Amino acid sequence: MKFIKITSLFLSLAAIQTLTAQENSENNYSNVWVADQGNGTYKNPVLYADYSDPDAIRVGDDYYMTASSFNCIPGLPVLHSKDLVNWKLIGHALSKQKPLDVYNKVQHGNGVWAPCIRFHKNEFYIYYPDPDFGIYVVKAKKAEGPWSEPVMVKEGKGLIDPTPLWDENGKAYLGYAFAGSRAGVKSVLMVCSMNPDGLSANNDDVMVIDGHLDEATIEGPKFYKRNGYYYIFAPAGGVATGWQTVMRSKNVFGPYEKRKVMDQGKTPVNGPHQGAWIQTQTGEDWFIHFQDQFAYGRVVHLQPMKWKNDWPVIGIDEDQNGTGEPVMVYKKPNVGKKIFPVATPPESDEFNSPKLGLQWQWHANPQITWGLPTSMGYYNLNCIPVPKEYNNLFDVPNLLLQKLPANEFTATTKITFNSRFDGEYMGLVIMGLDYSFLCLKQEEGKLFLSQKTALKADKKGIESESNRIAIKDRTLYLQVKVKAGGICNFFYSEDGQKFNPVGGSFTAREGKWIGAKIGFLALREGIINDAGSVGIDWFRINK
């Protein structure tokens, strides 16, 4: 069943591209988006994927980043870099979300909101909020894990965006914001004290800013201390349209003065905010933040940063007004060494290891029966019964998905559909509030391929279906081409060389607080004591 490398001197162009994608995957870099330009400069975004609400730190010569994961599991991705440009996904800090009775079901837009990663007394800490329950922390000796079970630091509905600070005198503090949808209060930031172990917060909360007048929707604080000032970096103005505000005070509880330090200006980078200040080993200052690109999610940018009169200026401040603008191309950070290998988060997967690649996530806490890793060179995805009161894929927890890797790419997969009963089906899907997928289904003992699409899936939109194509062979190649603007077209092939179109164009749309995702489904109608499955031989991202 495994792909066999062709040794003929007369490789087809398609085969060459496939091998290139496989080689790049094995070399740990993308075939469709690399920020490092190889000439001492980089281009933004440094991560053209949905690593929403990024936070980052330096520990010695290493940089670590985490991001929001919402309902997707495993959650709290942990990324590593040597130069702030080349990032590798090294693990996740959350294998399951609690309470289990809640997150064993799909909870779109809930779960892990903006986290904060810190290194204190030789341990990694990640503070993360669940807007329905409160603020949690997980700890680890190594960033790769294992990570501890979540501990509730501060309970409360609507508490979000935690950020800890350990002061030089041994005292600890916690900054946070409110989610208006849960708390009924928003656009304010709070600070309270914590026990020095960082595991429990106190009830001495103080509001340090009311943003209703000119910092609407201020949130996502990040706490720092420099030159005797306490700093709170906080985005305001909304995800897609806002700016970066910085507050400073000589007293941790304020009063704070504030200044806008970065906005979109004349650039194409909308809403540049919510991120992290990092200082390199050589003393350079940098800022990582996201840009909302809707169907592609919140992609990650890297900006130069300077201090002027104890105020940061992020990006390039050409008019010298103290408010910087984002850069699209810039020299790489000086980290004391000129060149590090190109690295990107994983995309393609040959399924040669008996475990899932780190790029794959489910839409809820996974169950062991959903998918079975094998030592036979493929991943076995079982046809699980659709949920009770099933309306469309928005209700389905067992979707095996990963982030879109670039604004333009082609995804191709080789599968074998081992259906056993009528009503079983599998698909290659682009998933979001709208979705579309290639559906291979068994009916009356025969296989049929079609495109199924649902608009406004979150509003119980009904699937439409293209004309069905009779399929003879259970082994099939499925493909989707994604163009700028999220325009998707689906194809299939019986030999891996000639691809035929299926259905029509589909425009990808974001999910609930996440970008659109790509991956697999395997489902069945009705419950039985056995199930068909799909063997996923490989999945490759190419240009």
C-alpha angles and dihedrals in degrees: 000000000000124000111263117212112241115233098187116120088226101069115169118240090249091054092048091053091048092051091047091054090049092048093049090049091053089049090054099243135106126257092209109039129024118164095196106086094195095236101085094278135092135206129223135277093049087192113033091194139084103279092146124198094005122203124186142181139184121234110184106306094342133088125207131192137187132183144187117286103176110187095347117111135239085043140192099046116216118210130186132206139171096202109021090249105068110056130184125193106234104172149308129269095210122056095174135008123236141256086051094202088060102041098040081080127059111276105179113204093004130099123047113028126175109337132195125217122205139168115220130165092350094308134105117232127191116190114196135173130226102196092211097052115017144259121329135186132206125190138201140175090219128033090231088060159187090215124200125249112272117272121203107239099175124006120213141117112254098018109138145161101034121195124181129207126193109200126213091252091061096257120130131212138187127212122195146156138220132252106222091206090065107021099038085227128088143154094057132102126214136200127196135165124258135202108265091249088064093229101109134032127214131232099246093105118168127190106232099181138017105203099184094105103049108345100058115184092010106177142126097074122191117198122216139156126215134161092352094308126115109220129199114191108199135168120227138178100054137296099278100029109029142103141223118267125188125200126195137187140161088228121062091223093045154182090229129198117210143206137183106242104175138019138158095267111166094335129105091238105107121201098002105191148093109076147098141291113226129181119206127225088260094054099258117143123223138173128213118201142152136250120205109235093171108217089029092049128225105329123200126249131187120216133187113240133200133188118230120178089342092306122111121233113200122204122353118330102198096166092045094231094132094254115104130205127219123265124223097196125022143151114280120257117273104241097162096268126071104217135033124173119271111260135174134170113278120270112158119059128196090187089223092136122071091242137063120267115254092249094069123094136172127223092240140010103309124242119214093240096058097077134002122206113216139198089224098084101265141076117243114218113188125219099246120193113260114252122270112274088020113186105165141325091293086078095051119101099185099072111133104214146160135193122274104261102209143351090267128028146127122236119199128179136183114215140170114211110213097187115173103180140031113267095041118123143167133194152186104233142192100205130200140104082311117032142182133188145175104249120205107187138173116228125167089352094304134103124239130183125208143147116254121194134183123190119202090010089171087061092051095265114183123240120250121203134213124221111298123243120209111235123200104183121063090211110077142162116230124192142180125191116205120198131187111297091035094280107166130194125182130217140174136201135191095201104030092245110070113049122196125201122249123199123329142301118298127195112221118230131197122258126231102307090332135085123255113282136210129217148086144317132190117185144154138201112243133004124281136164092251135031143204120242144198121235108214105207097181143337119207134187115207139158 
